[in-house]
C-alpha cells in the first residue's frame, strides 16, 4: 500500500515529504531503510515522525519532531541541537499545540485569545531559529475521536477551525501570514459583561497591516 501510494502521488505538487514509518513510533530499521530507499528513487525526500523521541535514529532525509514543549509560559519550541541526532540534516517541527490547549469555538473570550497567542508564540519562536526548516500546527480542524479521548463528546477540539470549518480566533494568526487580502481582527468583543468584574484585561489585534491605531 505504501509503495502504491508513492507511485501514484509522486508528482503531486503539494507533497514535499514522505513519512516512511508509523506516526509517533520508533524506527523499525528494516522497514524504514527499505521505504526510504524506494522513496528516494522517486526523487522525494523522506521524514521520520518521531513524536517525543529526541536524538532518535535517523535513516531518513529530514528529522521531524512533534514539539509540544510550549505550555503558555515557556519557550515556543526546542532548539534543533536539543532534538536532532544528525545536525547536518534538515529539521522540521511536524506538530505543535493541539492537545496542549483544546479550545472550543464557544469557549470564553480569554481562553480563545490564549489559544491564538499560543500559535503566535510557537510560530514566532520557530521562525527565529535559522536552522528550523518550518513547522506544522496541529491542527486545522476539530475532529471526531474515540470515547477515551476528546472532551467527553468524542470530539477533539484541537483545531484552529471547528468541525464545520468555521474559524476560531486562532485561524486569524495564519490568515495574517498572507498578503492577498487585509486582516484586522480584535481578540475581544469589547463587551464588559463577558469578563469578571467587567475588566476586559488585555486586547490583541491580529492584522496584516504594518501599523494600526486603536
N, C-alpha and C positions, 0 to 999 in steps of 0.2 A: 504493500500500500504506500509506503514511504517512497519507494522507487518510482511508482506510477505518478505520485503527486509531483515529484521533482521534474519528471519528464514532461508532464502536462503543462506545468506552470513556469517552466524555467525561463521563458521570455516575457513573463508578466512584468509590466513596468513598475508596479508597486512593491515588488518583493526585493528586499535588499539583503536578507539573510535567510538561511535555512536552519531551523533548530533540529539537531540531529540526536538529541536524547529526550527522554520523557521529561516533561516540565517538572522542575523542582526535585530533581533526582541526581544522585551521584552518577558519574560516568561508568558505563559498562564498556570497558575498553574495546572488546572485540566488535561490538555493535557500533560504538562511536567512531572508531577508526575506519571501519568499512563505509559507513554513511558519509563521513567527512570526505573520504577519497572519491566516492561516487558523485557527491555534490560538486566537488571541485572540477570534475570532468565536464560539468555543465557551466563552468565559469561563474559560479555563485559562491560567495563566502558562507561559512557555517558559523554557528554560535553554540555555546553551551549555557542553557538556562539553569543556573546552579543554585537559585534561591538564596538561602542564608549561608551557603558554604563559601567562606573566603579562602583564598590560596589553594583552591581545588585544582585537580588535574585539568590540563587544557590541551586537547588534541585538535581543537577547532581553531578557526582563524580569529575569532573575536571572543573575548571574555565578557559574558553577560552576567549580571548580578541583580537580584531583586533587593534593592536598598530601601529598607523600611526604618532607617535609623531615626528619621525626624519624628519627634513627638510633640512638636509645637513650642518647645523651649530650648532645643539644642541645635546643632548644625543641620543644614539641609541635606547633606549627603556625605558619604565616606570619601576619603581620598583614594585615588586609584592605587597608590602604593600599598594601602592597607587591605586591598581587596584582591588584586590580581596576582597570579603566580608567575606570570611572564610579562613584565612591564613593557616589553618590546611590541607586544600585540595590542591591537585596539581594545578599548574598554567601553562598554555601553551599559547604562542603567536600564534594565529591562522592565522593572516595575518600581513604583513608589506610591506612597499614600494609601489609597484603597481602604483596607480594613482597619488602618490605623485611626481613621476618623470617619466612620459611617455617618452620612448626612442625608436626611430626607428633605424633599422639596418643601415640606410644610413644617420643618423644624423652626425654632425661634430664631430671630434675626442674628443674634450674636453667634450662634452655632453655625449658621450658613456663612457668615463672614469669616469665621475662623477656618472653616473648610476651604474657602477660596484662598485665604492667606497661606495656608499650608502648601498649596500648589505653587503659589508665588515663591515661597521660600526655597522650595526644592529646585524649581526652575532656575532661580537666581544663583543658587549655590552651584548647581551643575554647570551653568554657563560660565561661571567664574573660574572653573577648573579647565585649563587649556588641554589637558590630556584625557578628558572625558568626551567621547565622540558624540554622545547625545543621551536622551532619557525618554522613557515611555511611562506616562502616568497610568496607574490602574485605578479606574478605567473610564471609558467614555459613558457607558450606560449602566444603570442599575439592572440587576438580573435575577432570575429565579434560581433557587438553590434547594438543597435537601433540608429535611426537618431539623437537623442538628447544627445548622449554620444559619446565618442571617439574623433577622430581628423577630423571630417567632412567627413570621408570616411567610416563611420560605422565600424571602427576598433579601438580597444583599444590596444595601444602599451605598455602594462604593463609587458610583459614577458621578460625573460632573453634569449628567443629564438623568432624568428619571426614565422609567421603562417605556414611557410613551414619547421619548425623545424631546421632552420639554427641558430647556436648560435651567440648571441651578445657577446660583451666583458664580460658582467656581468655573463654569463654562466661559464666563466673560474673561477670565485670565487667559484662556487660549485664544479667544476671539481677538484679544488685544495684540496677538503676535502677527497679525496680518495688516496689510496696508490698502486693501481694496475698498474698504468702507470704514466710516468713522464709528468708534465705540465710545460711549460716555454713559457710565453706569455708577450709581451710588450704592454703597453697601447697606444703606439704611432707607427705610420708607419715610423717616423723619416723624413718625407717629409716636409721641411720647408715651402713649398707653401701652406700647409694646415692651417697655423696659421697666425694671424695678425702680421705684422712686421717681419715675418719669425722667430718668437720666439716660440720655442716648449713648453716652460714652464716646468712643472714637468712631468716626465715619471715614470710610475709604472710598477713593474714586478710581474706577477702572476705565482707562481711556487709551486711545491711540494718539491723542493729541500730544504735542510737545509740552504744553502747559495748560493749566485750567485755573479759573478763578472761582472760588466758592464763597 
